[in-house]
Amino acid sequence: MRVISQNGNVDLPYEKFVLGITKDNKIACCRECVAPPYEIYNGIIAEYSSKEKALKAMEMLREQHEKVAFLKTIINTEKGTSFASRLSITEFDEMTRNYFQFPQDDEIEV
């Protein structure tokens, strides 16, 4: 799955990066790091006005990744085709969207 920064300038593979929340409510990412991302500040990909909003954004990222992984598993089984065929086009598109873009601060409700 691809992760896109809040401003759309950064696009990175979710599986190859570690993401974390900094003390000032930013989402930082790093690759092959020996310390948590919030200590390194390798790359800020989103910024929020509160810790709760940053946590919600990280939760949204995990949920999207889980949806994509689940659907890939289901579709790759014979029984999964009947499951996928019962989804509406909107539901199927949402579940198979293989990227997540961090929302703007004002788009998150906590």
Backbone bond lengths (Angstrom), bond angles and torsions (degrees), N, CA, C in turn:
res aa  C-N    CA-C-N  psi(-1)  N-CA   C-N-CA  omega(-1)  CA-C   N-CA-C  phi
1 M - - - 1.443 - - 1.527 108.48 -
2 R 1.306 115.53 146.04 1.465 121.80 178.77 1.524 109.85 -96.43
3 V 1.323 116.21 143.50 1.464 122.39 174.98 1.518 107.04 -115.58
4 I 1.331 115.70 127.24 1.461 121.25 -178.34 1.517 108.76 -112.07
5 S 1.318 115.93 134.85 1.461 120.33 -178.94 1.519 111.43 -63.90
6 Q 1.305 114.80 163.60 1.458 121.97 -178.55 1.524 111.76 -56.45
7 N 1.335 116.95 -39.78 1.466 120.31 -178.56 1.522 112.97 -90.42
8 G 1.323 117.66 -1.49 1.455 121.76 177.22 1.521 115.10 82.68
9 N 1.324 118.08 2.56 1.465 121.27 -176.95 1.523 114.23 -84.43
10 V 1.330 117.86 -17.26 1.459 121.68 -177.41 1.514 109.28 -123.34
11 D 1.339 115.83 134.79 1.454 123.18 179.37 1.522 105.89 -135.15
12 L 1.333 116.78 116.65 1.459 119.08 -175.12 1.524 111.17 -136.39
13 P 1.343 116.92 157.01 1.467 119.72 179.15 1.531 110.81 -78.01
14 Y 1.307 116.87 124.06 1.466 122.92 -177.37 1.524 111.73 -55.87
15 E 1.319 116.84 -40.76 1.448 121.66 -173.65 1.532 113.66 -70.59
16 K 1.325 118.37 -13.88 1.466 120.53 -175.34 1.526 114.05 -110.40
17 F 1.328 116.85 5.23 1.459 120.09 -178.65 1.523 111.08 -129.22
18 V 1.302 114.78 154.77 1.458 122.59 173.35 1.514 106.36 -106.56
19 L 1.329 116.58 130.49 1.459 120.77 179.80 1.522 109.27 -117.46
20 G 1.319 116.38 145.16 1.452 120.57 179.69 1.515 110.86 -154.27
21 I 1.320 115.10 165.89 1.466 121.73 -178.78 1.524 108.39 -99.66
22 T 1.322 115.86 130.59 1.464 121.10 178.85 1.525 110.21 -82.76
23 K 1.319 116.35 171.65 1.463 121.18 179.11 1.521 112.33 -65.05
24 D 1.334 117.13 -24.39 1.468 119.77 179.68 1.539 111.62 -103.69
25 N 1.348 116.52 29.95 1.466 124.95 170.92 1.519 114.78 65.30
26 K 1.303 116.81 34.27 1.457 121.44 174.39 1.522 108.17 -104.54
27 I 1.319 116.25 152.99 1.461 121.09 173.72 1.523 106.05 -97.76
28 A 1.332 115.47 119.19 1.458 121.20 -179.16 1.523 108.74 -111.91
29 C 1.330 115.84 151.47 1.457 119.80 177.12 1.519 109.31 -131.09
30 C 1.312 115.47 152.67 1.462 119.89 173.90 1.520 108.26 -151.35
31 R 1.299 114.41 159.87 1.456 121.54 -179.77 1.517 108.50 -122.52
32 E 1.328 116.08 136.86 1.454 121.90 178.83 1.518 110.85 50.69
33 C 1.316 116.99 51.47 1.458 120.44 -177.37 1.527 110.62 -102.71
34 V 1.314 114.90 153.27 1.456 120.95 178.91 1.523 111.33 -102.83
35 A 1.299 116.46 -3.72 1.465 121.77 177.79 1.518 108.03 -130.32
36 P 1.317 117.32 160.32 1.465 119.68 178.48 1.528 111.62 -60.50
37 P 1.338 117.73 148.38 1.465 121.19 -177.83 1.523 113.73 -54.69
38 Y 1.340 116.68 -35.05 1.454 118.72 -177.46 1.524 112.77 -68.96
39 E 1.336 117.91 -14.52 1.463 120.59 175.72 1.524 111.81 -92.03
40 I 1.304 116.84 -20.49 1.458 121.06 -174.45 1.530 112.62 -97.31
41 Y 1.322 118.10 -34.67 1.461 122.42 -176.23 1.520 111.22 55.68
42 N 1.293 116.70 41.32 1.457 122.13 -177.97 1.520 112.44 -63.89
43 G 1.303 117.03 -41.69 1.449 120.56 -179.80 1.512 110.12 -158.79
44 I 1.307 117.49 115.72 1.460 121.35 177.04 1.526 107.55 -85.78
45 I 1.324 116.16 123.26 1.460 118.85 -178.18 1.529 113.16 -114.56
46 A 1.327 117.44 -6.72 1.459 120.84 176.04 1.523 109.13 -161.99
47 E 1.320 115.74 156.67 1.468 120.63 -179.58 1.524 108.68 -142.21
48 Y 1.336 115.54 135.13 1.456 121.09 -177.35 1.523 111.17 -130.42
49 S 1.320 115.14 157.84 1.459 121.13 -175.55 1.523 113.15 -81.57
50 S 1.328 117.61 -12.16 1.463 119.66 179.10 1.532 109.84 -148.57
51 K 1.316 114.42 158.55 1.468 121.44 177.18 1.529 109.96 -61.54
52 E 1.329 117.05 -38.08 1.459 121.38 -179.15 1.525 111.37 -62.33
53 K 1.326 117.09 -40.49 1.465 120.12 179.04 1.520 111.07 -68.64
54 A 1.330 116.91 -39.40 1.463 120.38 177.45 1.528 110.50 -63.25
55 L 1.332 116.41 -42.49 1.465 120.53 177.57 1.525 110.97 -63.34
56 K 1.319 117.45 -40.85 1.459 121.63 178.61 1.530 110.48 -62.80
57 A 1.332 117.25 -41.70 1.467 121.07 178.49 1.531 110.88 -62.44
58 M 1.327 117.16 -41.38 1.465 120.39 177.98 1.529 110.32 -66.04
59 E 1.323 117.17 -37.66 1.462 121.24 176.41 1.528 110.77 -63.07
60 M 1.323 116.98 -41.66 1.464 121.45 178.27 1.527 110.54 -62.46
61 L 1.326 117.24 -39.30 1.462 122.01 177.65 1.527 110.26 -61.76
62 R 1.323 116.91 -48.70 1.474 120.40 179.90 1.528 111.39 -62.42
63 E 1.327 117.43 -41.11 1.465 120.29 179.62 1.524 111.57 -62.18
64 Q 1.321 117.47 -42.49 1.463 120.07 178.78 1.523 110.54 -64.11
65 H 1.322 117.08 -42.35 1.463 120.46 178.98 1.526 110.49 -62.33
66 E 1.328 117.28 -42.20 1.464 120.79 178.65 1.524 111.58 -63.52
67 K 1.328 118.03 -40.75 1.468 121.32 178.58 1.521 110.72 -60.86
68 V 1.313 116.41 -46.82 1.466 120.59 -178.80 1.521 110.45 -63.65
69 A 1.334 117.10 -45.80 1.462 120.25 -179.70 1.523 111.19 -63.28
70 F 1.322 117.19 -42.59 1.469 121.38 178.79 1.517 111.00 -60.72
71 L 1.310 116.33 -49.87 1.457 119.32 -176.49 1.527 111.65 -65.55
72 K 1.324 117.47 -37.40 1.473 119.44 176.76 1.524 110.28 -61.43
73 T 1.315 116.92 -40.41 1.459 121.18 178.92 1.522 110.86 -65.67
74 I 1.319 116.87 -46.79 1.463 121.74 -178.66 1.523 111.40 -63.78
75 I 1.317 116.97 -45.13 1.465 120.53 -177.25 1.523 111.07 -65.39
76 N 1.327 117.07 -28.60 1.458 120.59 -178.87 1.530 113.31 -81.07
77 T 1.323 117.62 4.88 1.463 120.72 174.90 1.524 108.34 -112.78
78 E 1.305 116.10 155.04 1.471 120.41 -179.44 1.529 110.94 -61.43
79 K 1.317 117.60 -41.92 1.463 121.62 -179.92 1.526 110.64 -68.13
80 G 1.300 116.57 -25.73 1.462 120.65 -177.65 1.507 114.29 -64.18
81 T 1.320 117.22 -27.23 1.459 119.29 -179.19 1.521 111.35 -63.34
82 S 1.335 117.69 -36.30 1.461 119.14 177.59 1.524 110.53 -69.57
83 F 1.331 117.54 -34.86 1.464 120.85 177.06 1.525 109.88 -63.99
84 A 1.327 116.19 -49.50 1.465 120.48 -178.16 1.515 111.58 -63.07
85 S 1.322 117.40 -35.27 1.470 119.76 -178.63 1.527 112.14 -70.18
86 R 1.324 118.14 -18.94 1.473 121.21 178.97 1.525 112.42 -84.59
87 L 1.299 117.41 -10.23 1.461 120.22 178.92 1.522 110.19 -78.09
88 S 1.326 116.27 144.97 1.465 119.13 172.60 1.531 107.63 -71.36
89 I 1.299 116.54 164.40 1.471 120.32 178.82 1.524 109.87 -59.18
90 T 1.317 117.07 -40.79 1.464 121.06 179.62 1.523 111.10 -63.80
91 E 1.331 117.10 -45.39 1.465 120.91 178.91 1.529 110.79 -63.07
92 F 1.316 116.56 -43.92 1.464 120.83 -179.98 1.522 110.68 -62.82
93 D 1.334 117.02 -45.60 1.466 120.74 179.12 1.526 111.26 -61.34
94 E 1.325 116.95 -42.59 1.464 120.93 -179.69 1.524 111.42 -64.29
95 M 1.335 116.29 -43.71 1.461 119.79 -177.72 1.525 112.54 -71.90
96 T 1.322 117.64 -31.20 1.462 119.72 -176.53 1.530 113.03 -95.72
97 R 1.316 117.17 0.85 1.468 119.81 176.64 1.524 107.33 -61.33
98 N 1.291 116.78 110.06 1.455 122.09 -171.93 1.522 112.37 -90.03
99 Y 1.322 116.02 36.92 1.462 120.13 175.53 1.520 108.58 -152.98
100 F 1.313 115.74 163.00 1.455 122.27 174.40 1.522 107.23 -139.12
101 Q 1.319 116.40 126.88 1.461 120.13 174.63 1.512 107.76 -109.00
102 F 1.334 115.35 128.48 1.457 119.13 178.98 1.520 109.72 -60.90
103 P 1.328 117.06 128.53 1.467 120.52 -178.59 1.527 111.68 -72.45
104 Q 1.312 114.76 161.31 1.466 120.47 175.02 1.532 108.79 -69.21
105 D 1.309 116.64 158.14 1.458 122.86 -179.00 1.522 111.78 -53.86
106 D 1.321 116.64 -44.48 1.471 119.91 -176.21 1.533 113.47 -76.79
107 E 1.331 117.50 -4.14 1.461 120.95 178.62 1.539 112.36 -92.30
108 I 1.325 116.55 -5.45 1.459 120.61 -177.37 1.520 109.69 -104.79
109 E 1.339 115.13 128.11 1.457 120.98 174.97 1.516 108.36 -110.62
110 V 1.321 115.94 132.46 1.480 120.36 178.11 1.509 110.22 -119.66
